[in-house]
Amino acid sequence: MNGILKQVVAWVVIVGLVLGLGPLNENISQDRLIHGYARPTQVTKILQYDAPSMTGVIVGAMLGGFREVAATMMWLKTHSMWHEGGGTRWDALSLMRMTTLLDPHWLEPWRITAWHCAYNLYVETDDPEVQAELLDTAVNVLKEGISWNPDRYDLYFELGWTYFDKIRDYDEAARWLGAATRFEHPEYIERLIAHAYERLPEPEKALQWYDYCIKRRPSDGTAKGATITIRERYLPAWRAMKRGDYDEAIRLADLYLTINPQSTLGLHVKAAIYERAGEYEKALTQWKMAAEVGALNHHARYKVAELSELLGLPVPESASYLYKKQQQGQMRIKRDID
């Protein structure tokens, strides 16, 4: 009897709280209307989750039609769980995911959920498979968030940055960052697109974006410096390569590698020239040098794995996440230089 009485009291409290949330829900709805947010999705998919951290108050708010309030309460709960550390962070991740489904037009949960996967939880494990799953989750969360919010730059940028900074898939990074520029956005995004093309390397495309940055803001010293470097040091070699004059292209690339033998862009350009010439062994040597120079040069590590496979050589155990995903057929990789 005491157990039944406690349940009745608990539900009375929940109903009371739900009714009391009415004015707050009205204010939140008005705020979302002013800012142009669409209505939240239905709760049927959220209720499929079995999250022990989803309290009765939150369930009551959802079933009572106060999804915005429930999402806010749930999000606050994720913060307290996250700061507890340890295994509760994984439970918090589940609750974060539920928040994105409960209110898919609220951008912060999409962004923070993906960030925790790709960065914070990623460094808490040394298991490559778990790390790969976390990166997959981060990418998929952001893509789903974009599908709910296709007319704002924010999540396009977050996805582009994840590809650029964490996965080092500069081709995909440039594509998603470019999509962000279709909407009102900060000016640094164009510069980041230029950086992505610079690292591939595709110096001509990088130069186009740097030139655009200068047109948009003539005082952009970073873009000005980059255009001078590309035009003077790497563009002549690149254009010689495109003419098919590979010996001249290598000679021009070596002019600046002699001065700065650890130049990431220089090593990438020289490796790309050898690839275009079909000299894959020499290209592999250059990509290995680039990977050794920069411990975080995952693009070079990917190229080392790709060319090793092409030449029938053992693929290094340190092969990048990007290469492994390509092998699984889950990512589009650009093999040839346009």
GUZA-84599 format. One line per 3 residues: number of its first residue (from 0); for each residue x, y, z of N, C-alpha, C. Coordinates in steps of 0.2 Angstrom, whole numbers, plus 5000, padded with zeros to 4 digits. Layout:
# residues N
NUM) X/Y/Z/X/Y/Z/X/Y/Z  ...
//
This chain:
# residues 338
0) 5004/4994/5000/5000/5000/5000/5004/5006/5000  5010/5006/5004/5014/5012/5004/5017/5013/4997  5019/5008/4994/5022/5009/4987/5017/5012/4982
3) 5011/5010/4983/5005/5013/4978/5004/5020/4980  5004/5021/4986/5003/5028/4989/5009/5033/4986  5015/5030/4987/5021/5034/4984/5020/5036/4977
6) 5018/5031/4973/5017/5032/4966/5012/5037/4964  5006/5037/4968/5001/5041/4967/5003/5048/4968  5007/5049/4974/5010/5056/4976/5014/5058/4970
9) 5019/5054/4968/5023/5056/4963/5020/5058/4956  5015/5055/4954/5011/5057/4948/5007/5063/4949  5005/5064/4955/5002/5071/4957/5007/5076/4956
12) 5013/5075/4959/5018/5080/4958/5020/5082/4951  5020/5076/4947/5022/5077/4940/5017/5081/4937  5010/5079/4938/5005/5083/4934/5005/5090/4936
15) 5006/5091/4943/5006/5098/4945/5012/5102/4942  5018/5099/4941/5023/5102/4938/5022/5104/4931  5019/5099/4927/5017/5100/4920/5013/5106/4919
18) 5007/5106/4924/5003/5112/4923/5006/5118/4925  5011/5118/4930/5014/5124/4931/5019/5127/4926  5021/5122/4921/5025/5124/4916/5022/5128/4910
21) 5015/5128/4911/5012/5131/4905/5014/5138/4903  5015/5143/4908/5017/5150/4906/5024/5150/4904  5029/5145/4906/5035/5145/4904/5036/5142/4897
24) 5031/5137/4895/5031/5134/4889/5029/5140/4884  5024/5144/4886/5021/5149/4881/5027/5154/4880  5031/5156/4885/5036/5161/4883/5041/5158/4879
27) 5043/5151/4880/5048/5148/4875/5045/5148/4868  5039/5146/4867/5036/5146/4861/5036/5152/4857  5035/5158/4861/5035/5164/4858/5042/5166/4856
30) 5047/5164/4860/5053/5166/4858/5056/5162/4852  5053/5156/4851/5055/5152/4845/5052/5155/4839  5046/5158/4840/5042/5161/4835/5045/5167/4832
33) 5048/5171/4837/5051/5177/4835/5058/5176/4831  5061/5171/4833/5068/5169/4830/5067/5165/4824  5061/5163/4822/5060/5159/4816/5061/5152/4817
36) 5061/5149/4823/5062/5142/4824/5055/5138/4822  5056/5132/4819/5050/5128/4818/5048/5124/4824  5042/5121/4824/5040/5117/4829/5044/5111/4830
39) 5045/5109/4837/5049/5103/4838/5045/5096/4835  5049/5091/4834/5046/5085/4831/5042/5081/4837  5038/5076/4834/5034/5072/4839/5039/5068/4844
42) 5036/5065/4849/5040/5062/4854/5040/5055/4854  5037/5052/4848/5037/5045/4848/5044/5041/4847  5048/5045/4843/5055/5042/4843/5059/5042/4849
45) 5058/5048/4853/5062/5049/4859/5060/5044/4864  5053/5042/4864/5051/5037/4869/5054/5030/4868  5057/5029/4862/5060/5022/4861/5066/5021/4865
48) 5069/5027/4867/5075/5027/4871/5074/5024/4878  5078/5020/4880/5078/5018/4887/5083/5021/4891  5082/5027/4893/5087/5031/4897/5085/5032/4904
51) 5089/5029/4909/5088/5029/4916/5088/5036/4918  5091/5041/4915/5092/5048/4917/5086/5052/4915  5081/5049/4911/5076/5053/4909/5070/5053/4915
54) 5070/5058/4919/5066/5058/4925/5058/5058/4923  5054/5057/4928/5047/5057/4927/5044/5064/4925  5048/5069/4928/5046/5076/4926/5047/5077/4919
57) 5052/5075/4916/5053/5076/4909/5048/5072/4905  5047/5066/4907/5042/5062/4903/5035/5065/4904  5034/5068/4909/5027/5071/4910/5027/5077/4906
60) 5032/5081/4905/5032/5087/4901/5031/5085/4894  5035/5080/4892/5034/5078/4885/5027/5076/4883  5024/5071/4888/5017/5069/4886/5012/5074/4887
63) 5014/5079/4891/5009/5085/4892/5010/5090/4886  5014/5089/4881/5014/5093/4876/5019/5099/4876  5023/5099/4882/5028/5104/4883/5035/5102/4881
66) 5036/5101/4874/5042/5098/4872/5048/5102/4872  5047/5109/4871/5052/5114/4872/5055/5114/4879  5050/5114/4884/5052/5114/4891/5056/5107/4892
69) 5053/5102/4890/5056/5095/4891/5063/5095/4889  5064/5098/4883/5071/5098/4880/5075/5102/4884  5073/5108/4886/5077/5112/4890/5079/5109/4897
72) 5074/5105/4900/5076/5102/4906/5081/5096/4905  5080/5093/4899/5084/5087/4898/5091/5089/4897  5092/5095/4893/5098/5098/4892/5102/5100/4898
75) 5098/5103/4903/5101/5105/4909/5104/5099/4913  5100/5093/4912/5102/5087/4915/5108/5084/4912  5109/5085/4906/5115/5082/4903/5121/5086/4905
78) 5121/5092/4906/5126/5096/4909/5129/5093/4916  5124/5092/4920/5126/5090/4927/5129/5083/4927  5126/5079/4922/5129/5072/4921/5136/5072/4918
81) 5137/5076/4914/5143/5077/4910/5149/5079/4915  5147/5083/4920/5152/5086/4924/5153/5081/4930  5149/5076/4931/5150/5070/4935/5156/5066/4933
84) 5157/5066/4926/5163/5062/4924/5162/5055/4924  5167/5051/4922/5167/5044/4921/5161/5041/4917  5158/5035/4919/5153/5032/4914/5147/5036/4913
87) 5146/5041/4918/5140/5045/4917/5140/5049/4911  5146/5050/4908/5146/5054/4902/5143/5051/4896  5144/5044/4896/5141/5040/4891/5133/5040/4891
90) 5131/5040/4898/5123/5041/4899/5121/5048/4896  5125/5053/4898/5124/5060/4896/5123/5060/4888  5127/5056/4885/5127/5057/4877/5121/5054/4875
93) 5118/5049/4878/5111/5046/4876/5106/5051/4877  5106/5055/4883/5102/5060/4884/5102/5066/4879  5108/5068/4878/5109/5073/4873/5106/5071/4866
96) 5107/5065/4864/5104/5063/4858/5096/5063/4858  5094/5062/4864/5086/5062/4864/5084/5070/4864  5088/5074/4866/5087/5081/4866/5086/5084/4859
99) 5091/5081/4855/5091/5083/4848/5084/5081/4844  5082/5075/4846/5076/5073/4843/5070/5076/4846  5070/5078/4852/5064/5081/4855/5063/5088/4852
102) 5069/5092/4851/5068/5098/4849/5073/5099/4843  5072/5097/4837/5077/5097/4832/5079/5103/4829  5076/5109/4831/5077/5115/4828/5081/5120/4833
105) 5083/5116/4838/5087/5120/4843/5095/5118/4842  5099/5122/4839/5105/5120/4837/5110/5118/4842  5110/5121/4848/5116/5119/4852/5116/5112/4854
108) 5111/5108/4855/5112/5101/4857/5115/5097/4851  5113/5099/4845/5117/5096/4839/5124/5097/4839  5126/5103/4840/5133/5105/4840/5137/5102/4846
111) 5134/5103/4852/5138/5100/4858/5138/5093/4858  5133/5089/4856/5133/5082/4855/5139/5080/4851  5139/5083/4845/5144/5081/4840/5151/5082/4843
114) 5152/5088/4846/5158/5090/4849/5161/5085/4854  5156/5083/4859/5158/5078/4864/5160/5072/4861  5157/5070/4855/5159/5063/4852/5166/5064/4849
117) 5167/5069/4845/5173/5069/4841/5179/5072/4845  5178/5075/4850/5183/5078/4854/5184/5075/4861  5179/5076/4865/5180/5075/4872/5180/5067/4874
120) 5175/5064/4871/5174/5056/4872/5180/5053/4868  5181/5056/4863/5187/5053/4858/5193/5052/4862  5195/5057/4866/5202/5056/4869/5201/5052/4875
123) 5195/5050/4877/5195/5046/4884/5196/5039/4882  5197/5037/4876/5198/5030/4874/5204/5029/4870  5207/5024/4870/5213/5022/4866/5211/5017/4861
126) 5205/5015/4861/5202/5009/4856/5200/5013/4850  5204/5011/4844/5203/5014/4838/5196/5013/4835  5193/5007/4837/5186/5006/4834/5181/5010/4838
129) 5182/5011/4844/5178/5016/4848/5178/5023/4845  5185/5025/4844/5186/5031/4842/5183/5032/4835  5183/5027/4831/5180/5028/4824/5172/5028/4825
132) 5169/5024/4829/5162/5025/4830/5160/5032/4833  5164/5035/4837/5163/5041/4840/5163/5047/4834  5168/5046/4829/5168/5051/4824/5162/5050/4819
135) 5160/5043/4818/5154/5042/4814/5148/5045/4817  5148/5044/4824/5142/5047/4827/5142/5055/4826  5148/5058/4827/5148/5065/4827/5146/5068/4820
138) 5148/5064/4815/5147/5066/4808/5139/5065/4806  5136/5059/4809/5129/5058/4807/5125/5063/4811  5127/5064/4817/5123/5069/4821/5122/5076/4818
141) 5128/5078/4815/5128/5085/4812/5124/5084/4805  5125/5079/4802/5121/5078/4795/5113/5078/4797  5111/5075/4802/5104/5075/4804/5102/5081/4806
144) 5106/5085/4810/5105/5092/4812/5104/5096/4806  5108/5096/4801/5107/5100/4795/5101/5098/4791  5099/5092/4791/5093/5090/4788/5087/5094/4791
147) 5087/5095/4798/5082/5099/4801/5083/5106/4801  5089/5109/4799/5090/5116/4799/5094/5118/4793  5091/5117/4787/5095/5117/4781/5097/5124/4779
150) 5094/5129/4782/5094/5136/4780/5098/5141/4784  5103/5137/4788/5107/5141/4793/5114/5139/4792  5119/5143/4793/5126/5141/4792/5129/5136/4797
153) 5126/5137/4803/5130/5134/4809/5132/5127/4809  5127/5123/4807/5129/5116/4807/5133/5113/4801  5132/5117/4796/5137/5116/4790/5144/5117/4792
156) 5145/5123/4795/5151/5124/4798/5154/5119/4803  5150/5117/4807/5152/5112/4812/5155/5106/4809  5151/5104/4804/5152/5097/4800/5159/5099/4796
159) 5159/5104/4793/5165/5106/4789/5171/5106/4794  5171/5109/4800/5176/5109/4804/5178/5103/4807  5173/5098/4808/5175/5091/4810/5179/5088/4805
162) 5177/5088/4799/5181/5085/4793/5188/5088/4793  5188/5095/4794/5195/5098/4793/5199/5097/4799  5197/5098/4805/5201/5097/4810/5202/5090/4813
165) 5197/5086/4813/5197/5080/4816/5199/5074/4812  5195/5074/4806/5195/5068/4801/5201/5070/4796  5202/5076/4795/5207/5078/4790/5205/5076/4783
168) 5199/5076/4781/5196/5075/4775/5195/5082/4772  5200/5085/4769/5200/5092/4767/5195/5093/4761  5194/5087/4757/5189/5088/4751/5182/5089/4754
171) 5180/5084/4759/5174/5085/4762/5173/5091/4766  5178/5093/4769/5178/5099/4773/5177/5105/4769  5180/5106/4763/5179/5111/4758/5171/5111/4756
174) 5169/5105/4755/5162/5105/4752/5157/5107/4757  5157/5105/4764/5153/5107/4769/5154/5114/4771  5160/5117/4771/5161/5124/4773/5158/5128/4767
177) 5159/5126/4761/5156/5130/4755/5149/5130/4756  5146/5125/4758/5138/5125/4759/5136/5130/4764  5140/5131/4769/5139/5136/4774/5139/5143/4772
180) 5143/5144/4766/5144/5151/4764/5137/5153/4760  5133/5149/4759/5127/5151/4755/5122/5155/4760  5123/5155/4766/5119/5159/4771/5124/5164/4774
183) 5120/5168/4778/5124/5173/4782/5129/5170/4787  5135/5172/4786/5140/5168/4790/5146/5172/4792  5151/5170/4796/5157/5174/4798/5162/5173/4792
186) 5166/5178/4792/5170/5179/4786/5176/5174/4786  5177/5171/4792/5183/5166/4793/5182/5160/4789  5176/5158/4787/5174/5152/4784/5177/5151/4777
189) 5177/5157/4773/5181/5157/4767/5188/5155/4768  5191/5158/4773/5198/5157/4774/5200/5150/4775  5195/5147/4779/5196/5140/4781/5195/5135/4775
192) 5191/5137/4770/5190/5133/4764/5197/5134/4760  5200/5140/4760/5206/5140/4757/5212/5136/4760  5212/5136/4767/5216/5131/4770/5215/5124/4768
195) 5209/5122/4767/5208/5115/4766/5211/5113/4759  5209/5118/4754/5212/5116/4747/5220/5117/4747  5222/5121/4751/5230/5122/4752/5233/5115/4754
198) 5229/5112/4758/5232/5106/4761/5231/5099/4757  5227/5100/4752/5225/5094/4748/5231/5091/4745  5235/5094/4741/5235/5101/4739/5231/5103/4732
201) 5228/5108/4732/5225/5111/4726/5226/5119/4726  5232/5121/4725/5234/5128/4726/5230/5133/4722  5228/5131/4716/5224/5136/4712/5217/5137/4715
204) 5214/5132/4718/5207/5133/4721/5208/5137/4728  5214/5135/4731/5215/5139/4737/5216/5146/4736  5220/5148/4730/5221/5155/4728/5215/5158/4727
207) 5210/5155/4724/5204/5158/4722/5200/5160/4729  5200/5156/4734/5197/5157/4740/5200/5163/4744  5207/5163/4744/5211/5168/4747/5210/5175/4744
210) 5209/5175/4737/5208/5181/4734/5201/5184/4735  5196/5179/4736/5190/5181/4738/5190/5184/4745  5194/5181/4750/5194/5184/4756/5197/5191/4756
213) 5202/5192/4752/5205/5199/4751/5199/5204/4748  5196/5202/4744/5190/5206/4741/5185/5208/4746  5184/5203/4750/5179/5204/4755/5181/5209/4761
216) 5188/5208/4763/5191/5212/4768/5198/5213/4766  5199/5219/4763/5206/5220/4760/5211/5220/4765  5210/5221/4772/5215/5221/4777/5217/5214/4779
219) 5214/5209/4776/5215/5202/4778/5223/5200/4777  5227/5201/4782/5234/5200/4781/5236/5193/4780  5232/5188/4783/5233/5181/4783/5232/5179/4775
222) 5227/5181/4773/5225/5179/4766/5230/5182/4761  5232/5188/4762/5237/5192/4758/5244/5188/4758  5246/5186/4764/5252/5182/4764/5252/5175/4761
225) 5246/5172/4762/5245/5166/4758/5245/5166/4751  5242/5171/4748/5242/5172/4741/5249/5173/4738  5253/5177/4742/5260/5178/4740/5264/5172/4740
228) 5263/5168/4745/5267/5162/4746/5265/5157/4740  5259/5156/4739/5256/5151/4734/5259/5153/4727  5258/5160/4725/5260/5162/4719/5267/5161/4718
231) 5271/5163/4723/5278/5163/4722/5282/5157/4722  5279/5152/4727/5283/5146/4729/5280/5140/4725  5273/5140/4725/5271/5133/4723/5267/5133/4716
234) 5264/5139/4714/5260/5139/4708/5264/5138/4702  5270/5140/4701/5274/5138/4695/5275/5131/4695  5277/5127/4700/5278/5120/4700/5271/5117/4698
237) 5266/5119/4701/5259/5116/4700/5257/5117/4692  5258/5123/4689/5256/5124/4682/5261/5120/4678  5267/5119/4680/5272/5115/4676/5269/5107/4676
240) 5267/5105/4681/5264/5098/4682/5258/5098/4677  5254/5103/4677/5248/5102/4673/5249/5103/4666  5255/5105/4664/5257/5105/4657/5260/5098/4655
243) 5261/5094/4660/5265/5088/4659/5272/5088/4659  5275/5094/4661/5282/5095/4662/5284/5093/4669  5284/5087/4671/5285/5084/4677/5292/5086/4680
246) 5297/5085/4676/5304/5086/4678/5305/5094/4680  5302/5098/4676/5302/5105/4678/5298/5107/4684  5293/5103/4685/5288/5104/4691/5292/5102/4697
249) 5296/5096/4697/5299/5094/4703/5305/5099/4704  5308/5101/4699/5314/5106/4700/5311/5112/4704  5306/5115/4701/5303/5121/4705/5301/5120/4712
252) 5298/5114/4713/5296/5112/4720/5302/5112/4724  5307/5109/4722/5313/5108/4726/5317/5115/4728  5315/5120/4724/5318/5126/4725/5317/5129/4732
255) 5311/5128/4734/5308/5130/4741/5309/5125/4746  5309/5119/4744/5310/5113/4749/5317/5113/4751  5322/5116/4747/5329/5116/4749/5329/5121/4755
258) 5325/5127/4754/5326/5132/4759/5322/5130/4766  5316/5126/4765/5312/5124/4770/5310/5117/4769  5314/5112/4771/5313/5105/4769/5307/5102/4773
261) 5304/5105/4778/5299/5103/4782/5292/5106/4780  5292/5110/4775/5286/5113/4773/5281/5108/4771  5275/5109/4775/5270/5104/4773/5267/5105/4766
264) 5266/5111/4764/5263/5112/4758/5268/5110/4752  5274/5112/4753/5279/5110/4749/5280/5102/4748  5280/5098/4753/5280/5091/4753/5274/5088/4749
267) 5268/5091/4751/5262/5089/4748/5262/5090/4740  5264/5096/4738/5264/5098/4731/5269/5093/4728  5275/5092/4730/5280/5087/4727/5277/5080/4727
270) 5274/5078/4732/5271/5071/4732/5265/5071/4726  5261/5076/4726/5256/5076/4721/5259/5076/4714  5264/5079/4713/5267/5079/4706/5270/5072/4704
273) 5273/5069/4709/5275/5062/4708/5269/5058/4706  5264/5059/4710/5258/5055/4709/5255/5056/4702  5255/5062/4700/5252/5064/4693/5257/5061/4688
276) 5263/5060/4689/5268/5058/4684/5268/5050/4684  5264/5047/4689/5264/5040/4689/5270/5037/4693  5274/5041/4696/5280/5038/4700/5277/5037/4707
279) 5274/5032/4709/5271/5031/4715/5275/5029/4721  5281/5026/4719/5286/5025/4724/5289/5031/4727  5290/5036/4722/5293/5042/4725/5288/5047/4728
282) 5282/5046/4726/5276/5050/4729/5275/5047/4736  5276/5040/4737/5275/5037/4744/5280/5040/4748  5287/5040/4746/5292/5043/4750/5291/5050/4752
285) 5288/5054/4748/5286/5061/4750/5281/5061/4755  5276/5057/4754/5270/5057/4759/5272/5055/4766  5277/5050/4766/5280/5047/4772/5284/5053/4775
288) 5287/5057/4772/5291/5062/4775/5286/5067/4778  5281/5069/4774/5276/5074/4777/5272/5071/4783  5271/5064/4783/5268/5061/4789/5273/5062/4795
291) 5279/5061/4794/5284/5061/4799/5285/5068/4802  5285/5073/4797/5286/5080/4799/5281/5082/4804  5274/5080/4802/5269/5082/4806/5265/5077/4809
294) 5265/5076/4816/5262/5070/4819/5255/5070/4818  5252/5076/4817/5245/5076/4816/5243/5077/4809  5247/5076/4804/5246/5076/4797/5242/5070/4795
297) 5236/5069/4796/5232/5063/4795/5231/5062/4787  5231/5068/4784/5230/5068/4777/5236/5064/4774  5242/5065/4776/5248/5062/4774/5248/5055/4775
300) 5246/5053/4781/5245/5046/4784/5240/5042/4779  5235/5046/4777/5230/5043/4773/5233/5041/4766  5237/5046/4763/5240/5045/4757/5245/5039/4757
303) 5249/5039/4763/5254/5033/4764/5250/5027/4763  5244/5026/4767/5241/5020/4767/5238/5018/4760  5235/5023/4757/5233/5022/4750/5238/5020/4745
306) 5243/5023/4745/5249/5022/4740/5252/5015/4742  5253/5014/4748/5255/5007/4750/5251/5001/4748  5244/5002/4748/5240/4997/4746/5240/4997/4738
309) 5241/5002/4735/5242/5003/4727/5248/4999/4725  5253/4999/4729/5260/4996/4727/5260/4989/4730  5255/4987/4733/5256/4980/4736/5260/4980/4742
312) 5261/4985/4745/5265/4985/4751/5261/4985/4758  5263/4983/4763/5259/4982/4769/5257/4989/4771  5251/4990/4773/5248/4996/4775/5249/4997/4782
315) 5252/5003/4784/5254/5004/4791/5248/5004/4796  5250/5001/4802/5244/5001/4807/5242/5007/4809  5246/5013/4808/5244/5019/4809/5239/5023/4804
318) 5237/5019/4799/5233/5021/4794/5227/5025/4797  5226/5031/4794/5221/5035/4797/5214/5033/4796  5210/5036/4801/5202/5034/4801/5200/5035/4794
321) 5202/5040/4790/5199/5042/4784/5200/5036/4779  5206/5033/4779/5208/5028/4775/5203/5021/4777  5203/5020/4783/5199/5014/4785/5191/5015/4783
324) 5189/5021/4783/5182/5022/4781/5181/5021/4774  5186/5023/4770/5186/5022/4763/5186/5015/4761  5190/5011/4765/5190/5004/4764/5183/5001/4765
327) 5179/5004/4770/5173/5001/4771/5168/5004/4766  5170/5008/4762/5165/5011/4757/5160/5016/4760  5162/5019/4766/5157/5023/4769/5159/5031/4768
330) 5165/5032/4764/5166/5039/4763/5169/5040/4756  5167/5045/4753/5169/5047/4746/5176/5050/4747  5181/5047/4743/5188/5049/4743/5190/5051/4736
333) 5193/5057/4736/5195/5059/4729/5202/5057/4728  5203/5052/4723/5210/5049/4722/5214/5053/4718  5211/5056/4712/5215/5060/4708/5215/5067/4709
336) 5220/5071/4707/5220/5078/4707/5217/5081/4700  5212/5085/4701/5209/5088/4695/5214/5092/4691
//
